[in-house]
Amino acid sequence: MTVESPNDIEGLKKIGKVVAMTINEMKRQARVGMTTKQLDDIGGAILKKHGAVSAPKATYQFPGNTCISINHDVAHGIPGNQIIQPGDLINIDVSAELGGYYADAGHSFLIPPYNPALLRLCDYTHQTMMKVISSLKHGVKVNAIGRMIETEAAKGGYRVIENLCSHGIGKALHEAPTEILPVYNKHDKRVLTEGLVLTIEPFLSTGAQYVVEQNDGWTLRVPDSSFVAQHEHTIIITKHKPIIVTAA
């Protein structure tokens, strides 16, 4: 969507805050021995408390309130009876709707004891996301997003998961501009415009460059033993620095 009024901004910030709070609380309560379904129930309770609705559940009938992916599962992990183990790399992705507005955010983190290499992967991916966001404003080409993600990943010694993209959002979970690639695409002539709402979500990898859908029809997993971190914010493009609506 493109923001047309202060009410639009307030509506996006409201659901963005709920999404951020949900992720933060789920991360805070995640512990060894808990199932991903128990962790998802915590997220679902927070969304319900604030009057928000799980967007993947409402839009796509996803079998969970949130997406929880562990270790070699990268995205769209279905909450279930999987038990969180020491040292697990966890990604929580929360997207929700409130008052007709949608926001989407993701966060990768570790369960102690911390593997230093995976800790660096998580931190570097977050830094990459923030660097990309800070460079965006009205008039910047959409393909600059992919160029920067690709460049920063290489600088850090990582690869990019190329078949997971950023996307437009706002009045629906997925809107135009669709398929904002995480690598440079010289054929993409689209330009960011003031008020445009979109996600920025790099997936940086220690090896794989793509993910494969599993037999459950949802879970996306690397085809090898590599690890992937993702961080995601929903932002509003302005003439200056973007507004991050999913900031805690």
C-alpha positions as CSV (number, residue, x, y, z in Angstrom):
1,M,0.0,0.0,0.0
2,T,0.9,3.6,-0.2
3,V,0.2,5.7,2.9
4,E,-2.4,8.4,2.2
5,S,-3.0,9.9,5.6
6,P,-1.7,10.2,9.2
7,N,-4.4,7.6,10.1
8,D,-2.6,5.1,7.8
9,I,0.7,5.7,9.6
10,E,-0.9,5.4,13.0
11,G,-2.7,2.2,12.0
12,L,0.5,0.7,10.7
13,K,2.5,1.7,13.8
14,K,-0.2,0.2,16.0
15,I,-0.1,-3.3,14.4
16,G,3.7,-2.9,14.0
17,K,4.1,-2.5,17.8
18,V,1.9,-5.5,18.5
19,V,4.0,-7.6,16.1
20,A,7.3,-6.4,17.7
21,M,5.9,-7.1,21.3
22,T,4.9,-10.6,20.2
23,I,8.3,-11.4,18.9
24,N,10.1,-10.0,21.9
25,E,7.9,-11.9,24.4
26,M,8.2,-15.1,22.5
27,K,12.0,-14.8,22.4
28,R,12.0,-13.9,26.1
29,Q,10.0,-17.1,27.0
30,A,11.7,-19.5,24.6
31,R,13.6,-22.2,26.6
32,V,15.0,-25.7,26.3
33,G,12.3,-28.4,26.6
34,M,9.5,-26.2,25.3
35,T,7.7,-27.3,22.1
36,T,7.3,-24.9,19.2
37,K,3.6,-25.3,19.7
38,Q,3.9,-24.0,23.3
39,L,6.0,-21.1,22.0
40,D,3.4,-20.3,19.3
41,D,0.6,-20.4,21.9
42,I,2.4,-17.6,23.7
43,G,2.5,-15.5,20.5
44,G,-1.2,-16.3,19.7
45,A,-2.2,-15.1,23.2
46,I,-0.4,-11.8,22.8
47,L,-2.0,-11.2,19.4
48,K,-5.4,-12.0,20.8
49,K,-4.9,-9.8,23.8
50,H,-4.3,-6.8,21.5
51,G,-7.2,-7.6,19.2
52,A,-4.8,-8.6,16.3
53,V,-5.2,-11.6,14.0
54,S,-2.5,-13.9,12.7
55,A,-2.1,-12.9,9.0
56,P,-0.8,-16.2,7.6
57,K,-3.6,-18.1,9.5
58,A,-6.3,-15.7,8.2
59,T,-4.9,-15.3,4.7
60,Y,-3.5,-18.7,3.8
61,Q,-4.9,-21.0,6.5
62,F,-1.4,-21.5,7.9
63,P,-1.6,-24.1,10.7
64,G,-0.2,-21.8,13.4
65,N,-0.3,-18.3,14.8
66,T,3.4,-17.6,13.9
67,C,6.1,-19.2,11.9
68,I,8.8,-20.9,14.0
69,S,11.8,-22.4,12.2
70,I,14.7,-24.2,13.9
71,N,18.2,-24.8,12.6
72,H,18.1,-26.0,9.0
73,D,14.5,-25.0,8.7
74,V,14.6,-21.4,7.5
75,A,11.1,-20.1,7.1
76,H,7.4,-21.0,7.4
77,G,8.1,-23.6,10.0
78,I,4.8,-25.1,11.4
79,P,4.6,-25.0,15.3
80,G,4.2,-28.5,16.6
81,N,5.8,-31.0,18.9
82,Q,9.4,-30.2,18.0
83,I,11.3,-29.6,21.3
84,I,13.7,-26.7,21.6
85,Q,17.2,-28.0,22.3
86,P,20.3,-26.3,23.8
87,G,22.2,-24.3,21.1
88,D,19.2,-24.2,18.7
89,L,19.1,-21.4,16.1
90,I,15.5,-20.2,16.1
91,N,13.6,-17.9,13.7
92,I,10.3,-16.4,14.7
93,D,8.3,-14.7,12.0
94,V,5.2,-12.8,13.1
95,S,2.7,-11.1,10.7
96,A,-0.6,-9.9,11.9
97,E,-3.6,-7.6,11.1
98,L,-5.4,-5.0,13.2
99,G,-7.9,-2.5,12.1
100,G,-7.3,-3.4,8.4
101,Y,-3.6,-2.8,8.6
102,Y,-0.8,-5.5,8.3
103,A,2.7,-5.7,9.6
104,D,5.4,-8.4,9.3
105,A,8.7,-8.9,11.2
106,G,11.1,-11.7,11.8
107,H,14.0,-12.3,14.2
108,S,16.7,-15.0,14.4
109,F,18.3,-15.8,17.8
110,L,20.1,-18.6,19.7
111,I,19.3,-20.7,22.7
112,P,22.3,-21.0,25.0
113,P,25.0,-22.2,24.9
114,Y,25.8,-19.8,22.1
115,N,27.8,-21.0,19.1
116,P,30.0,-17.9,18.3
117,A,29.8,-18.5,14.5
118,L,26.0,-18.6,14.6
119,L,25.9,-15.6,16.9
120,R,27.9,-13.6,14.4
121,L,25.5,-14.8,11.6
122,C,22.5,-13.5,13.5
123,D,24.2,-10.2,14.4
124,Y,25.6,-9.6,10.9
125,T,22.2,-10.4,9.3
126,H,20.6,-7.8,11.6
127,Q,23.2,-5.2,10.7
128,T,22.7,-5.9,7.0
129,M,18.9,-5.3,7.4
130,M,19.5,-2.1,9.2
131,K,22.1,-0.9,6.7
132,V,19.7,-1.5,3.8
133,I,16.8,0.2,5.6
134,S,18.8,3.3,6.4
135,S,19.8,3.7,2.7
136,L,16.2,3.7,1.4
137,K,14.1,6.7,0.5
138,H,11.8,8.2,-2.2
139,G,13.5,7.8,-5.7
140,V,15.8,4.9,-4.9
141,K,15.5,1.9,-7.3
142,V,13.9,-1.2,-5.9
143,N,16.8,-3.3,-7.2
144,A,19.2,-1.4,-4.9
145,I,17.8,-3.5,-2.1
146,G,19.0,-6.7,-3.6
147,R,22.3,-5.2,-4.6
148,M,23.0,-4.1,-1.1
149,I,21.9,-7.4,0.6
150,E,24.2,-9.3,-1.9
151,T,27.1,-7.0,-1.3
152,E,26.9,-7.0,2.5
153,A,26.5,-10.8,2.6
154,A,29.7,-11.2,0.5
155,K,31.5,-8.8,2.8
156,G,30.6,-10.9,5.8
157,G,31.5,-14.1,4.1
158,Y,27.9,-15.3,3.7
159,R,25.6,-16.2,0.8
160,V,22.1,-15.0,0.2
161,I,19.0,-17.3,0.1
162,E,17.8,-16.2,-3.4
163,N,14.3,-17.6,-3.4
164,L,13.1,-15.7,-0.4
165,C,12.1,-12.1,-1.1
166,S,11.0,-8.9,0.5
167,H,7.5,-7.6,-0.4
168,G,4.9,-4.9,-0.3
169,I,2.5,-5.0,2.6
170,G,-0.1,-2.7,4.4
171,K,-3.7,-3.5,3.6
172,A,-2.8,-7.2,2.9
173,L,0.0,-9.5,3.9
174,H,1.5,-9.5,0.4
175,E,1.0,-6.6,-2.0
176,A,2.9,-4.8,-4.7
177,P,5.8,-4.4,-5.1
178,T,6.0,-8.2,-5.1
179,E,9.2,-10.3,-5.3
180,I,11.8,-7.7,-4.2
181,L,14.8,-10.0,-4.8
182,P,17.6,-10.2,-2.3
183,V,20.1,-10.1,-5.2
184,Y,20.7,-7.5,-7.9
185,N,18.3,-7.7,-10.9
186,K,19.3,-5.3,-13.6
187,H,15.9,-5.8,-15.3
188,D,13.9,-4.4,-12.3
189,K,13.1,-0.8,-13.2
190,R,10.8,-0.1,-10.3
191,V,11.4,2.9,-8.0
192,L,10.5,3.4,-4.4
193,T,8.0,6.2,-3.8
194,E,7.1,8.2,-0.8
195,G,4.5,6.4,1.4
196,L,5.2,3.0,0.0
197,V,5.0,0.2,2.7
198,L,7.2,-2.8,2.4
199,T,9.3,-5.4,4.3
200,I,13.0,-5.7,4.2
201,E,14.1,-9.2,5.1
202,P,17.5,-10.5,4.2
203,F,18.2,-14.3,4.7
204,L,22.0,-14.8,5.0
205,S,23.4,-18.3,4.8
206,T,26.6,-20.1,5.7
207,G,26.3,-22.2,2.6
208,A,23.1,-22.8,0.7
209,Q,21.7,-20.2,-1.8
210,Y,18.1,-21.6,-1.9
211,V,15.5,-23.3,0.3
212,V,13.3,-26.3,-0.6
213,E,9.7,-26.7,0.4
214,Q,9.1,-29.8,2.5
215,N,6.3,-32.4,2.3
216,D,4.1,-30.5,4.8
217,G,3.6,-27.8,2.1
218,W,5.0,-25.0,4.2
219,T,8.4,-25.5,5.8
220,L,11.3,-24.2,3.8
221,R,14.6,-25.9,4.5
222,V,18.2,-25.7,3.2
223,P,19.2,-28.7,1.1
224,D,22.4,-29.1,3.1
225,S,23.7,-28.6,6.6
226,S,24.2,-24.9,6.4
227,F,22.5,-22.4,8.7
228,V,20.5,-19.3,7.8
229,A,19.5,-16.2,9.8
230,Q,16.7,-13.8,8.9
231,H,15.8,-10.4,10.3
232,E,12.8,-8.4,9.0
233,H,11.1,-5.1,9.6
234,T,8.1,-3.4,8.0
235,I,8.9,0.1,6.8
236,I,7.3,3.2,5.3
237,I,9.3,4.9,2.6
238,T,9.7,8.7,3.1
239,K,11.8,11.5,1.4
240,H,14.3,10.9,4.2
241,K,14.9,7.9,6.5
242,P,12.2,5.2,6.4
243,I,9.8,4.8,9.3
244,I,10.2,1.4,10.9
245,V,6.8,0.4,12.1
246,T,7.8,-2.9,13.7
247,A,10.5,-1.4,15.9
248,A,10.1,-2.5,19.6
